[in-house]
Amino acid sequence: PVEMPRGLYFPGFTEADANPDMGDSTIVETVGLGGFAMAAAPAVAGSRASEPPRTAAEPEPAADGKAAILAEIKRRKKFFHGTVVAQAQRIELAGDRLVFTFSPAQQTLADQVEQGRKWLEEITAQVAGRKVAVVAERDGDDTPPPPQPAPAATPAPAEDLKEGVLGDQVVQAMLDVLGAEIRDVEKMEP
């Protein structure tokens, strides 16, 4: 028998509209990839309860300031805070701008800020009491990184493989999000 999901549904839908919990979504969640899929789908992430109730341990944030805005983002969108906001190289509140600065390898995270700009600006306006523009910037110059060299015809030593993997922007973005490191790389034959 298959379980019926019980939980939060999109507006206008109830448990009567649900199907049994089975298939690739369940499998993806079992191996722990569901959170990454949700981070890449702001429309779905936005459907979650947007105003979780405060507990006694969570006091009202201070009237102004970057810390108060970040605390409110963390309270409302904890997953987004942990996977995007906390990964920023710098966050500055200057006048009417809240600037998230990411490294060139973190372009995906900067894109997530841009996609969530509307609700981020709503939160900042509520906390700051004024309109605050949310901006995502890349640290350093705007020139793209040099292209990766073509793979050598002869098998590369393990250190060369590791350097190649660590030089890949996508790999770096995942390492930044996960807070992980690569210790060893080995080539696998198909």
TORLUMVEX-751516 format. One record per residue (C-alpha): x, y, z; residue number from 1. Coordinates in steps of 0.1 Angstrom, whole numbers, always signed. Example, Ala and Ser with C-alpha at 12.3 -4.5 7.8 and 13.67 -1.06 7.14 Angstrom:
BEGIN
PT    c1    c2    c3 resi
PT  +123   -45   +78    1
PT  +137   -11   +71    2
This chain:
BEGIN
PT    c1    c2    c3 resi
PT    +0    +0    +0    1
PT   +11   +35    -7    2
PT    +8   +64   +17    3
PT   -14   +95   +10    4
PT    +5  +127   +16    5
PT    -8  +149   +44    6
PT    +6  +184   +45    7
PT    +6  +219   +29    8
PT   -12  +222    -5    9
PT   -14  +249   -31   10
PT   -43  +273   -25   11
PT   -76  +258   -37   12
PT   -64  +222   -33   13
PT   -70  +197    -5   14
PT   -60  +161    +5   15
PT   -89  +150   -18   16
PT   -69  +163   -48   17
PT   -37  +144   -38   18
PT   -24  +112   -53   19
PT    -5   +84   -35   20
PT   +31   +93   -25   21
PT   +52   +73   -50   22
PT   +74   +77   -80   23
PT  +106   +96   -88   24
PT   +97  +126   -65   25
PT   +99  +103   -35   26
PT  +130   +86   -47   27
PT  +147  +120   -53   28
PT  +138  +130   -18   29
PT  +151   +97    -4   30
PT  +186  +103   -17   31
PT  +185  +139    -4   32
PT  +182  +159   -37   33
PT  +148  +174   -31   34
PT  +161  +205   -12   35
PT  +183  +213   -42   36
PT  +155  +210   -66   37
PT  +133  +232   -44   38
PT  +161  +259   -42   39
PT  +162  +259   -80   40
PT  +124  +264   -82   41
PT  +115  +296   -65   42
PT   +79  +294   -75   43
PT   +76  +261   -55   44
PT   +96  +275   -26   45
PT   +73  +305   -25   46
PT   +43  +282   -21   47
PT   +55  +272   +14   48
PT   +40  +289   +44   49
PT   +54  +324   +41   50
PT   +48  +336   +76   51
PT   +58  +310  +101   52
PT   +46  +319  +136   53
PT   +72  +333  +160   54
PT   +81  +313  +190   55
PT   +90  +327  +224   56
PT  +127  +320  +215   57
PT  +124  +343  +185   58
PT  +120  +379  +195   59
PT  +110  +406  +171   60
PT  +140  +418  +151   61
PT  +154  +452  +157   62
PT  +137  +482  +140   63
PT  +165  +487  +114   64
PT  +197  +473  +100   65
PT  +211  +445   +80   66
PT  +210  +420  +109   67
PT  +173  +425  +114   68
PT  +166  +420   +77   69
PT  +188  +389   +75   70
PT  +171  +375  +107   71
PT  +137  +380   +91   72
PT  +148  +363   +58   73
PT  +161  +334   +79   74
PT  +128  +332   +99   75
PT  +106  +332   +68   76
PT  +127  +313   +43   77
PT  +152  +292   +64   78
PT  +162  +270   +35   79
PT  +169  +300   +12   80
PT  +188  +317   +39   81
PT  +211  +287   +45   82
PT  +217  +278    +9   83
PT  +219  +312    -7   84
PT  +221  +342   +17   85
PT  +246  +325   +40   86
PT  +268  +317   +11   87
PT  +273  +353    +0   88
PT  +308  +367    +2   89
PT  +295  +400   +15   90
PT  +261  +415   +24   91
PT  +259  +453   +27   92
PT  +230  +476   +36   93
PT  +238  +510   +22   94
PT  +211  +536   +21   95
PT  +182  +522    +0   96
PT  +202  +491   -13   97
PT  +208  +457    +2   98
PT  +237  +442   -19   99
PT  +245  +405   -19  100
PT  +280  +399   -33  101
PT  +289  +365   -47  102
PT  +322  +352   -61  103
PT  +322  +346   -99  104
PT  +319  +309   -93  105
PT  +286  +315   -73  106
PT  +266  +328  -103  107
PT  +238  +303   -96  108
PT  +234  +318   -61  109
PT  +233  +354   -75  110
PT  +206  +342   -99  111
PT  +186  +328   -70  112
PT  +187  +363   -53  113
PT  +176  +379   -86  114
PT  +147  +354   -89  115
PT  +136  +360   -53  116
PT  +140  +398   -56  117
PT  +103  +406   -52  118
PT   +97  +388   -20  119
PT  +132  +398    -7  120
PT  +123  +435   -13  121
PT   +89  +429    +5  122
PT  +107  +416   +35  123
PT  +133  +444   +36  124
PT  +106  +470   +32  125
PT   +86  +455   +61  126
PT  +116  +453   +84  127
PT  +133  +486   +74  128
PT  +100  +506   +71  129
PT  +110  +519   +37  130
PT  +116  +506    +2  131
PT  +150  +489    -1  132
PT  +163  +476   -35  133
PT  +178  +441   -34  134
PT  +208  +436   -57  135
PT  +230  +406   -64  136
PT  +266  +414   -76  137
PT  +296  +393   -86  138
PT  +328  +400   -68  139
PT  +358  +409   -91  140
PT  +358  +418  -127  141
PT  +331  +409  -152  142
PT  +354  +390  -175  143
PT  +344  +354  -179  144
PT  +369  +328  -166  145
PT  +393  +313  -192  146
PT  +380  +283  -210  147
PT  +390  +249  -197  148
PT  +417  +231  -218  149
PT  +406  +202  -239  150
PT  +411  +168  -223  151
PT  +444  +152  -230  152
PT  +445  +121  -251  153
PT  +467  +104  -226  154
PT  +454   +96  -191  155
PT  +460  +125  -168  156
PT  +476  +121  -134  157
PT  +452  +123  -104  158
PT  +464  +158   -95  159
PT  +456  +171  -130  160
PT  +421  +156  -128  161
PT  +416  +172   -94  162
PT  +427  +206  -106  163
PT  +404  +203  -136  164
PT  +374  +194  -114  165
PT  +382  +222   -89  166
PT  +385  +247  -117  167
PT  +349  +239  -129  168
PT  +325  +267  -120  169
PT  +295  +243  -115  170
PT  +315  +221   -92  171
PT  +327  +252   -72  172
PT  +291  +265   -69  173
PT  +280  +231   -55  174
PT  +309  +231   -31  175
PT  +300  +266   -19  176
PT  +264  +256   -14  177
PT  +272  +224    +4  178
PT  +302  +237   +23  179
PT  +321  +206   +11  180
PT  +356  +199    -2  181
PT  +370  +175   -28  182
PT  +398  +153   -14  183
PT  +404  +130   -43  184
PT  +394  +125   -79  185
PT  +397   +94  -100  186
PT  +388   +88  -136  187
PT  +362   +61  -142  188
PT  +360   +43  -175  189
PT  +325   +39  -190  190
